[in-house]
């Protein structure tokens, strides 16, 4: 089937199989580098994208589902090379080591803060529960997020 | 039924890298036409920060500025031999190799600069990308300019090669004495836990860690290793294990749903301190850090559980089932 959707603000059109996941289409067909294959079954969060502003596991989303929708990856956040506040905070707090979880982390935080600009610790940990990181021990990531939370 | 608290301690000595002569690292540093430098290593950047740390070491050894160093890693076709990226060895082993290669490059740069400035190489100083006649630091020539002129004016290749291996130490047949390791890093972990005797659940309240790392070449990256290692050790202590396919295949660990990693909300307060005691065998005194920071956590937590409930758990992870079973056996033996 042929689908049309907006990817990071650009219109794209691509032929997909009915069984194909959005993750595979983004990575293999459209050359998106920031969306990562981690577990392939919705447990790790490395493949998260925003679909109409809401965070979704692209490994569990069929590509056909995004027909007519708006898909955003972390690449859409920076404007004219200027990083967003949360991205700068990740850099300043050394919140990425291998970087595999980082795009998913940043997107989930962005979605959370848009809905709730001053989340409690419980709400923050709840939002991050589906994003695994093996390098940082989460502490620098949490510090980065806290530094941009409006209290 | 109660929530019992306990404190446990573990200490660690960590020998950096493999030893006994089987663990070489080699590198080649090559100047580029624009006077910057490429450091070719077969070691791999996997998030530990090798790209930064090796560039820092190369810049220091050459006298170049760090912006002019590019570390190219992981291409075993282009880079000379390296045993691998494991056992906390890369900063120490490859760092030592890079210092040797960098010193060769530095000497070539000084020789070329002495031709340009018409002074003896012994009268020159080189640091942070600048070369100047001793005592006249404001009249300098840039390292990039010298490296570039070496190639285009003086026809001298600016290439340095370096290698490091811990020499094999033969065991004395009489005394058993030998020198088996290149350097020892040290650490200590104190864990505070709370054990719920009703559910068997262990909660780690605080981790205090202190590590002696020789020299923290990049303190921010060492900090990242320490905290990341602590949480990995926490997962190993309390949750992570691979269950086999029996009694039935449904018991096998197949995904992160059964292999449960800590998530952001599971991290206790981690207090850490870095102690520096430079080793003569390390690059600018550095020792290996990466692995030992995960190793001491589980033993400290096991000891803290023992302190809390008086039972030593002898198999990781410390699951609620094991705690409850141990408590019930302890109750029977009374």
HADDOCK unambig.tbl for C-alpha pairs under 7 A between the chains (distance, minus, plus):
assign (segid A and resid 43 and name CA) (segid B and resid 256 and name CA) 6.09 0.50 0.50
assign (segid A and resid 43 and name CA) (segid B and resid 257 and name CA) 6.96 0.50 0.50
assign (segid A and resid 97 and name CA) (segid B and resid 47 and name CA) 4.26 0.50 0.50
assign (segid A and resid 97 and name CA) (segid B and resid 48 and name CA) 6.33 0.50 0.50
assign (segid A and resid 98 and name CA) (segid B and resid 46 and name CA) 5.54 0.50 0.50
assign (segid A and resid 98 and name CA) (segid B and resid 47 and name CA) 3.54 0.50 0.50
assign (segid A and resid 125 and name CA) (segid B and resid 264 and name CA) 5.82 0.50 0.50
assign (segid A and resid 125 and name CA) (segid B and resid 265 and name CA) 4.91 0.50 0.50
assign (segid A and resid 128 and name CA) (segid B and resid 264 and name CA) 6.33 0.50 0.50
assign (segid A and resid 129 and name CA) (segid B and resid 263 and name CA) 5.79 0.50 0.50
assign (segid A and resid 129 and name CA) (segid B and resid 264 and name CA) 6.56 0.50 0.50
assign (segid A and resid 132 and name CA) (segid B and resid 263 and name CA) 6.10 0.50 0.50
assign (segid A and resid 135 and name CA) (segid B and resid 228 and name CA) 5.12 0.50 0.50
assign (segid A and resid 136 and name CA) (segid B and resid 224 and name CA) 6.04 0.50 0.50
assign (segid A and resid 136 and name CA) (segid B and resid 227 and name CA) 6.52 0.50 0.50
assign (segid A and resid 136 and name CA) (segid B and resid 228 and name CA) 4.30 0.50 0.50
assign (segid A and resid 137 and name CA) (segid B and resid 227 and name CA) 5.54 0.50 0.50
assign (segid A and resid 137 and name CA) (segid B and resid 228 and name CA) 3.95 0.50 0.50
assign (segid A and resid 137 and name CA) (segid B and resid 231 and name CA) 4.99 0.50 0.50
assign (segid A and resid 138 and name CA) (segid B and resid 264 and name CA) 5.44 0.50 0.50
